[in-house]
Amino acid sequence: MKIVIDMNLSPEWVSVLTNAGYHALHWTQVGNPKAKDSEIMAWAVHNGYIVFTHDLDFGSLLAVSQANSPSVIQVRTQNVFPDEMGELILNALKQFESELTTGALVTINQAKTRANILPLR
């Protein structure tokens, strides 16, 4: 899986995901740090990436557009640093690999993780 990490998450996530065997990059490596969410989503679709974010707007964009991609992983906790959430994120990536590959919105918090298949209804 290829994952682009949104601006609202630390670039430290790149090494966490890369060390786990994923191809990961931070948005600052490929795009304008002030880009709109829609630009990041369009880039992800065009380049075959999953968006990893702390921003709920990506889920809203998926719902409004009824799009089949890109897949989005959204973290809904206050502490989104790798030392706190790394294991939980890696477990969710393994658990929902199939769904993320075909199109899903995966929402992760400390209590539970769930996947909604795209397009969102």
C-alpha positions as CSV (number, residue, x, y, z in Angstrom):
1,M,0.0,0.0,0.0
2,K,1.1,3.5,-0.7
3,I,0.2,6.1,1.9
4,V,0.3,9.9,1.8
5,I,0.4,11.5,5.2
6,D,-1.6,14.7,5.5
7,M,-0.1,18.0,6.8
8,N,-1.9,17.7,10.1
9,L,0.2,14.6,11.0
10,S,3.9,14.5,11.9
11,P,6.4,13.6,9.2
12,E,7.6,11.0,11.8
13,W,4.9,8.8,10.5
14,V,6.9,8.2,7.3
15,S,9.5,6.1,9.1
16,V,7.0,4.3,11.2
17,L,5.0,3.2,8.1
18,T,8.1,2.6,5.9
19,N,9.7,0.4,8.6
20,A,6.4,-1.6,8.6
21,G,6.8,-2.3,4.9
22,Y,4.5,0.4,3.5
23,H,5.4,3.0,0.9
24,A,4.8,6.3,2.8
25,L,5.5,9.9,2.2
26,H,4.5,13.1,3.8
27,W,2.4,15.6,1.7
28,T,5.3,18.2,2.1
29,Q,7.4,15.9,-0.1
30,V,5.1,16.1,-3.1
31,G,2.8,19.0,-2.7
32,N,2.1,22.5,-1.5
33,P,1.8,22.6,2.3
34,K,-1.1,25.0,1.9
35,A,-3.0,22.8,-0.6
36,K,-6.7,22.3,-0.1
37,D,-7.9,18.8,1.0
38,S,-9.5,18.4,-2.4
39,E,-6.1,18.8,-4.1
40,I,-4.6,16.2,-1.8
41,M,-7.4,13.8,-2.6
42,A,-7.1,14.3,-6.3
43,W,-3.3,13.7,-6.1
44,A,-3.9,10.5,-4.1
45,V,-6.4,9.2,-6.7
46,H,-4.2,10.0,-9.6
47,N,-1.1,8.4,-8.0
48,G,-2.8,5.4,-6.3
49,Y,-2.3,6.5,-2.6
50,I,-4.3,6.2,0.5
51,V,-4.7,9.4,2.5
52,F,-3.7,9.2,6.2
53,T,-5.1,12.2,8.2
54,H,-6.4,13.7,11.4
55,D,-8.8,15.9,9.5
56,L,-12.5,14.9,9.4
57,D,-13.0,16.9,6.2
58,F,-11.7,14.1,4.0
59,G,-14.6,11.8,5.2
60,S,-17.0,14.7,4.4
61,L,-15.5,15.1,0.9
62,L,-15.9,11.4,0.3
63,A,-19.6,11.5,1.4
64,V,-20.5,14.5,-0.6
65,S,-18.7,13.3,-3.8
66,Q,-19.8,9.7,-3.5
67,A,-16.3,8.8,-4.7
68,N,-14.9,5.3,-4.9
69,S,-11.4,6.6,-4.0
70,P,-9.1,7.5,-2.5
71,S,-9.2,5.4,0.6
72,V,-8.8,7.5,3.7
73,I,-7.5,6.5,7.2
74,Q,-8.6,9.1,9.7
75,V,-7.4,9.2,13.3
76,R,-9.9,10.6,15.8
77,T,-7.8,11.1,19.0
78,Q,-6.1,14.0,20.5
79,N,-2.6,12.5,20.6
80,V,-1.8,11.5,17.1
81,F,2.0,10.9,17.5
82,P,3.5,7.6,16.4
83,D,4.7,6.7,19.9
84,E,1.1,6.8,21.1
85,M,-0.8,5.6,18.1
86,G,1.7,3.6,16.0
87,E,0.8,0.1,17.0
88,L,-3.0,0.9,16.7
89,I,-2.5,2.3,13.2
90,L,-0.3,-0.6,12.0
91,N,-2.9,-3.1,13.3
92,A,-5.7,-1.3,11.5
93,L,-3.7,-1.3,8.3
94,K,-3.3,-5.0,8.5
95,Q,-6.9,-5.6,9.6
96,F,-8.4,-3.5,6.8
97,E,-5.9,-4.0,4.0
98,S,-8.5,-5.5,1.7
99,E,-10.9,-2.7,2.3
100,L,-8.3,0.0,1.9
101,T,-7.1,-1.6,-1.4
102,T,-10.6,-1.5,-2.9
103,G,-11.9,1.8,-1.3
104,A,-12.7,2.5,2.2
105,L,-12.9,5.2,4.9
106,V,-11.2,3.7,8.0
107,T,-11.8,5.6,11.3
108,I,-9.5,4.9,14.2
109,N,-9.7,5.9,17.8
110,Q,-8.5,4.4,21.1
111,A,-11.8,2.5,21.7
112,K,-12.5,1.1,18.2
113,T,-11.6,1.0,14.6
114,R,-14.2,0.7,11.8
115,A,-14.2,0.7,8.0
116,N,-16.9,2.1,5.7
117,I,-16.8,0.9,2.1
118,L,-16.7,3.5,-0.6
119,P,-18.8,5.1,-1.9
120,L,-20.2,6.3,1.4
121,R,-24.0,6.2,1.5
